[in-house]
Amino acid sequence: MNIEVYCDESYPDLFCSASPQARFLLIGSLWLEQDKRDLYKRGIHALRDLHKIGGEFKWTKISPSRIGFYKDLISWFHSYGDALRFRCIAMDRERIDLLRFHQNDQELGFYKFYYQVLHHWIHSLNSYSIYCDYKRNRSTDRLRVLRDCLERSNLSAKIEKIQFVRSEESVLIQLSDVLTGIAAARLNGRFIETTGESATAKEEVTLLLERLLGTKIAPTPLHEKKFNVFKINLRGGW
């Protein structure tokens, strides 16, 4: 089976920020069968046309005037069940030891965590094409090294490519951004538990997804397929 993965991140600067605005940095990934890609893209474009959404959509653009589109987008995502999957990894900045484990290199540490979000969902006999939201790196070979590491650790799978794509050029990366933003907001405690008129637009969208999933967004077991949240343990232990 040919699988495509569309990746984005939330709070990517937490490793090095002098005044961090959150505790958890997240990398999110949207997983789908390659032969269904055009079907999904048409569905998203149809929703954009219906709601007259021009340009890029993303978590930070959720507002009361556009909430209808984002709610329909979340319902659409959920309607495909396990055929359209999301997985993210959450890293606690307070427990990341760049000096000890990542050669004091926050960029290297970032891509090591990228490996973790991808590696555990790569299965034998499948081939994978992975698209990451464009990120300017100090070292230009980060994606090549990531691809090599994934291939060496998944010898019965094929990593066809890992490449950057600008988010404004891909509605699937934009969907990944929205889902990653939802998870990041919940894990970072951005919401006061409110409902109805007192809830913000972002919280309404989050609550809708949680109602559809039947659970509050929180760390999940590895086998959770629809909305998987991997909160990596950086403390060690059993």
URTAFEN-V642892 format. One record per residue. RES is the residue in three letters. SS is DSSP state (A for helix, B for strand, O for the rest). OMEGA is omega in whole degrees, -180 to 180 (* if undefined). Layout:
res = (RES;RES)
ss = (SS;SS)
omega = (OMEGA;OMEGA)
//
This chain:
res = (MET;ASN;ILE;GLU;VAL;TYR;CYS;ASP;GLU;SER;TYR;PRO;ASP;LEU;PHE;CYS;SER;ALA;SER;PRO;GLN;ALA;ARG;PHE;LEU;LEU;ILE;GLY;SER;LEU;TRP;LEU;GLU;GLN;ASP;LYS;ARG;ASP;LEU;TYR;LYS;ARG;GLY;ILE;HIS;ALA;LEU;ARG;ASP;LEU;HIS;LYS;ILE;GLY;GLY;GLU;PHE;LYS;TRP;THR;LYS;ILE;SER;PRO;SER;ARG;ILE;GLY;PHE;TYR;LYS;ASP;LEU;ILE;SER;TRP;PHE;HIS;SER;TYR;GLY;ASP;ALA;LEU;ARG;PHE;ARG;CYS;ILE;ALA;MET;ASP;ARG;GLU;ARG;ILE;ASP;LEU;LEU;ARG;PHE;HIS;GLN;ASN;ASP;GLN;GLU;LEU;GLY;PHE;TYR;LYS;PHE;TYR;TYR;GLN;VAL;LEU;HIS;HIS;TRP;ILE;HIS;SER;LEU;ASN;SER;TYR;SER;ILE;TYR;CYS;ASP;TYR;LYS;ARG;ASN;ARG;SER;THR;ASP;ARG;LEU;ARG;VAL;LEU;ARG;ASP;CYS;LEU;GLU;ARG;SER;ASN;LEU;SER;ALA;LYS;ILE;GLU;LYS;ILE;GLN;PHE;VAL;ARG;SER;GLU;GLU;SER;VAL;LEU;ILE;GLN;LEU;SER;ASP;VAL;LEU;THR;GLY;ILE;ALA;ALA;ALA;ARG;LEU;ASN;GLY;ARG;PHE;ILE;GLU;THR;THR;GLY;GLU;SER;ALA;THR;ALA;LYS;GLU;GLU;VAL;THR;LEU;LEU;LEU;GLU;ARG;LEU;LEU;GLY;THR;LYS;ILE;ALA;PRO;THR;PRO;LEU;HIS;GLU;LYS;LYS;PHE;ASN;VAL;PHE;LYS;ILE;ASN;LEU;ARG;GLY;GLY;TRP)
ss = (O;B;B;B;B;B;B;B;B;B;O;O;O;O;O;O;O;O;O;O;O;O;O;B;B;B;B;B;B;B;B;B;B;A;A;A;A;A;A;A;A;A;A;A;A;A;A;A;A;A;A;O;O;O;O;O;O;O;A;A;A;O;O;A;A;A;A;A;A;A;A;A;A;A;A;A;A;A;A;O;A;A;A;B;B;B;B;B;B;B;B;B;A;A;A;O;O;A;A;A;A;O;O;O;O;A;A;A;A;A;A;A;A;A;A;A;A;A;A;O;O;O;O;O;O;O;B;B;B;B;B;B;B;O;O;O;O;O;O;O;O;A;A;A;A;A;A;A;A;A;A;A;A;O;O;O;O;B;B;B;B;B;B;B;B;O;A;A;A;O;A;A;A;A;A;A;A;A;A;A;A;A;A;A;A;A;A;O;O;O;O;O;O;O;O;A;A;A;O;O;A;A;A;A;A;A;A;A;A;A;A;A;A;O;O;O;O;O;O;O;O;O;O;O;O;O;B;B;B;B;B;O;O;O;O;O;O;O)
omega = (178;-176;172;-178;-178;-168;173;-179;178;-177;-177;-177;-177;-179;-170;-175;176;178;-176;-178;-179;180;-174;170;-179;167;-177;-178;178;-173;-179;175;-176;-176;175;-176;-177;176;-179;179;178;179;179;179;178;177;178;179;-179;-176;179;178;178;178;-175;171;-177;-178;-175;-180;177;-178;179;-178;-178;-173;179;178;-175;176;177;179;180;178;178;178;-178;-173;-179;176;-176;177;180;-168;178;175;176;174;179;-180;179;-177;-179;-178;178;180;-178;-176;-175;-170;-173;176;-178;-175;-176;178;176;178;-180;-177;171;177;173;178;-177;-179;-177;-169;-171;177;176;-174;-179;174;174;171;-172;170;-171;-177;-177;174;-175;180;178;-178;174;177;-173;-176;-176;-178;177;179;178;179;180;-180;179;179;-179;-178;179;-169;-179;176;180;174;-175;-178;164;-177;176;172;177;-173;-180;-179;-175;178;179;171;178;175;176;178;-179;-179;177;178;177;-179;-179;-180;-179;-177;179;175;-176;-173;163;-176;-179;177;176;-174;-177;180;175;179;179;-180;178;179;178;-180;177;179;180;176;-180;179;-179;-179;175;-179;-176;177;-176;171;-179;-175;175;-170;-173;-177;-173;179;-180;177;-170;-180;-179;-178;-173;-180;-176;*)
//
